[in-house]
């Protein structure tokens, strides 16, 4: 279980991510934001490919399974 400070940090980060406009084909602002914050999470490698996808990789020191987290923006109109 995470402590209340880490939980609040996660909630704040999630709110920031949600507020960034990132419609399909217009994800540049989100990629720039992620590129700024990813180094704070001790990733081994951060890359942006030729079409603008950003990936962050961390490699363990022992054999094991790979986990891929993938996200796509969804435009939800609320009335």
N, C-alpha and C positions, 0 to 999 in steps of 0.2 A: 504494500500500500504506500502511496506517496503522501508526503506531508502537505499541509495546507498551503505552504508557500509555493512549492513546486506545482501543486494543483492550480493555484491562481495564475502562475506563470503560463501554464498550458492553456488555461481558459483565455487569458489575454492574447496569446499568440494565435489561437484559433480565431478569435474575434478579428484580429488584424488581417488574417488570411481571408476570411469571409468578406471583408470590406473591400478588398482589392478587386477591381473589375478584371475579369479574366474569361471573357467570352471566347468561343472557339476562334482561333486565328488572332486573338488579341491578348495573349498571355504574357507579353513582354514585361509588363509592370510586375506581375507576380514572380516571374523568373528572376528579375533583378532583386526583388525583395528577398527571395529564397537564397540567392547568391550572396547576399549580405549577411544573412543570419546563419547559414549552414556552417561556416567555419567555427561558430560558437559551440557546435555539437561534436567536436573532435572527430569529424569524418576523415577517412584516409584519402578520399578522392572526391572532388566535385567537378562535374563536367557539364557543359552546355553543348549540345550537338548542333549540326548545321541547320536544323529546322526549329531550334529553340527549346527543345526538351532539356530539362535540368535533372541530373541524377547525383545523388550523394551515396557514396559507398563506404562502408566500414568492414574491414576484414578481420575475422577472428583468428586466433592463433592455433586453434585445434580444428580437426575435421568436424563437419556438421552440415546441417541443412542450410539452404539459402532462403531468405525471406524477401519478397518483393512487395513493396507498398506502392500502389498506383492510384492516382487520383485524376478525375476529370471534372471540370467545372460544369455545373448544371444551372441553367437559367430557370429560376422558379419565380413566377409572377404570383404574388399574393394579393388578394382583393379583400 
